[in-house]
Amino acid sequence: MDVVAEMMIAANGAVAQRIAAAYPGAALLRHHPPPRAQAFEQIRPLLEGSGLGGGGAIDGPPVDSSSNVSVAAALARACAAAAASDPAAATLIKSLATRAMSEAQYSSAGTTPPGTAQSYHYGLALQYYTHFTSPIR
């Protein structure tokens, strides 16, 4: 990720924390739930290495879909292993993983208890997130 994108995410997260504290019942936050269980189970073999056409298991712990750190690490391992033999396979794995993810939604801080999974942004690993900065096009 480039520096500008990282700074934008940091700014958006900081603003989200600030407005959630200042307006606990009205702050507009972006919530991103964990992957849908059924969709994730379909890509689990790819992330754990058994679905790569004879590539064997990829070294690493089993993938825990409730942990974005676990999923990100497994995705990185699977893509690296796939890219070694076929770069297109790594692109396919990333695409399938993206499709397994749930869609992010906006919610009011008053309807989502702070500090819970309902206010968490799974994809960015942030407790609070909102869109404060404008996207770079």
N, C-alpha and C positions, 0 to 999 in steps of 0.2 A: 504494500500500500504506500502511496506517495505521501510526502510530508503534509501537503495541503489537505488531503483527505483526512489524515490523522488529526490535524488541527481542527478541522470542521467537526469531526466526530467528538473531539474533546470539548469544543465550544458548545455543541448541542447538548452533550451530557451535563456540562456545568450549568447551563441555562435551565435545563430540566430540573436539576436538583434545587436550584434557586427558586423557580416558580412553584415547585411542589411544596417547598417550605413556606413560601410567602402566601400561597393560595391553595391550601391543602384540599379544599373542596372543589376547586374550579380549574386547576392547572390542566392544560391539554398535553397529554403524554402519548408517546408512541410505544405500544406494547407489542412484543414479538414472542409468541409462545414457542415452546420446543416443537420439534418435528412431529407430525401426526404418526402415531404408533404403527399403523398399518403400512403407510408409505415408507417409513423408516425400515421396517422389517424387510421390505422388498430390496432395499439397497445394502442391508447389513452384509450379505455375502461379498459384495464388491469392496466394502470398507475393511472387511476382515481377511480378504485375499482369496477366498474360496470361489469367487465368481469371475475370476480373471482368465478362465480358459486354461487351467492347468498350472497357473502360477504358484499354487500352494499358498499356505498361510503367510500372512505378512506379520513380521515380528511386532509385537505390541500387545497390550492388554485388550480384553474384549471391549467392544464399543458400548458405552452407556449413553443412550440418546438423551437422557435428562441432563447430561453435562455437555455444554457447548465446547468445553476444553477437550473432552474425550472425543467428540465428533470431529472437531477441527484437526486434532492430532491424527486420528484414523484416516481422515480425508487426505491429509498431507502425505502420510505413508502410502496409501493406496495409489495416489496420483504419481508419486515418485516411482513406485514399483511398476506401474503401468507405462509411464513415459519412457522407462528404460527399454522397453520392447516395442511400444507403439504410442507415439505422442497423441494420436487421435483417441486412444483409450482413456488417457488422462482427462481429456476434454469431455468425453462422454460421462465419465464418473462424476466430474464437477457438475455437469448439466443434470444428471439424475439426482444428485444430492440436493441441488437447488430446488428441483421439483418436489422433493420430499418434505421440504420445509413448509411450515405454516406461514400464512400471510400475516404481515404486521398490521396492526389496527391502531387507530387513535382511540383514546378513552379519557374520561375525566378523572382526575385524581380522587374525586369524591366517590367514584364508583369502583375504584381499585384500591384495596388496602395497601398503603405504602410498605415497602420492604417485603412484599410477597411475590410469588410467581406471577400474579396478575399484573404487576407493575414492571416486571423485568423485561429487558430487551435481550432475548436469547442470542440473536445473531451477532450482537456487538458486545455481549457480556457486560452490560451496564444495567444498574438498578433503575435508573431514570434516563429517559431519552425523549427528545422532541426535535422538531425541525425548526431551528432558529436561523441557521445560515441558509443562504440560497445555494442550490446545486451549481457546480461548475459545468458549463456545457461546452 
